[in-house]
Amino acid sequence: MKNSKTHISPWAWVPTLYLAEGIPYFLVTSISVTLFAQLGVPNSEMALFTSLIAFPWVIKPLWSPFVDILRTKRWWVLTMQALMAVTVLLLALLAPKGLFTLALILFTITAFCSATHDIAGDGYYMIALSETQQSAYVGLRSTFYRIANIFCQSLLLMLVGWLQRHTDVASSWTYALLLCSGILALIALWHAWAMPKVETNDQRGPDWTIDQIFRQVGIVFADFFRKPEIILALCFMLLYRLPEALLLKLCNPFFLAPQAEGGLGISVGTIGQITGIGVILMLLGGIGGGLWASKTGLKKAILPMALCLTLPCFVYVYFALYQPTSFWILCLCVGIEQLGYGLGYTACMLYMMHLAEGAYRTAHFSICTAFMFLGLMLPGMVAGYIQEAVGYLGFFWIVMITCIPSILITYLIYRKL
């Protein structure tokens, strides 16, 4: 029998499992940017280090075999959730005090725990549920991962904004991060009861030695790099999201910066409201992109989707030129940009699925996502230095110029599909 607690429905743990996947990811990759910007960290240092702390998601495929073999996936899930609750608690107590280096270390530990949790959580999902159940609950897991996105990038920032009307900046972030730590701790306690012990010895993976593990990893990587047109495919994964990679690190600092410095001078709470609308439209764009590609095929959809991803970046040139303060204009423009992002990101995911087809499909898709993360990390590391050198308007014009290599590499992929 697969489930030792047959009375426990997957509804009891699937939603919370993917909340626990999403919350730390968005804390590390997104909330850290706004936190450091509000604490006065220069854009150059902020963008560099908040890009580097996402490195665990780049190298995640390297230690995924060890998660399969050393312990049960349930053990990894519970342990990582407990560790993330502790590290976010320490962040709440220390980061708002301006301890930048210590905060970076804690964010990095959170990132390693989160990446490991991703490996174990997805593996547990496949073991605990039958194939029919996996298909039935895939929408539920996606929904709650998206809810984690909305919680972090919208509701949490709105809470910070509300708190800052009643207290100081440091205290507002302390309370917000304490809330996140509490949620992760409660999820870990809940999962200790609600997640069935489903793994037997034969489900934990082959009884391999360390040498055999490394040899198998080498075989998987060698097979990946022997794929036809692999150099072109790697260039696509590194360049397709180049404009977005630059924008991600400077959007919220631009919104927060005073108008005299070229920014918009809006509050963190308003950013949360605008981002919430943007995230919802991004999710709709993702759904629409999937329907579009399923109807026309990836080859016909990929070039228009690339244009949808890149061209809406022009809204930030408009923002920097005219510095609008109308809430509804900001919502409309960010909504258009995020809708385009949702459509365009779908093409990237579908192409990686196409490339990963073969004997090691799961492992190869993981390698693809690692290169995609690398394509986000490397430009993000220099984004702040570029902005400080040319100002916000000049920076957003450079973002528009980087749309050219993104569209060009997509065209080359289009010809090969």
Secondary structure, 3 states (H helix, E strand, C coil): CCCCCCCCCHHHCHHHHHHHHHHHHHHHHHHHHHHHHHCCCCHHHHHHHHHHCCHHHHHHHHHHHHHHHHCCHHHHHHHHHHHHHHHHHHHHHHHHHCCHHHHHHHHHHHHHHHHHHHHHHHHHHHHHCCHHHHHHHHHHHHHHHHHHHHHHHHHHHHHHHHHHCCCCHHHHHHHHHHHHHHHHHHHHHHHHHHCCCCCCHHHCCCCCCHHHHHHHHHHHHHHHHCCCCHHHHHHHHHHCCHHHHHHHHHHHHHHHCCHHHCCCCCCHHHHHHHHHHHHHHHHHHHHHHHHHHHHHCHHHHHHHHHHHHHHHHHHHHHHHHHCCCCHHHHHHHHHHHHHHHHHHHHHHHHHHHHHHCCCCHHHHHHHHHHHHHHHHHHHHHHHHHHHHHHHHHHHHHHHHHCHHHHHHHHHHHHHHC
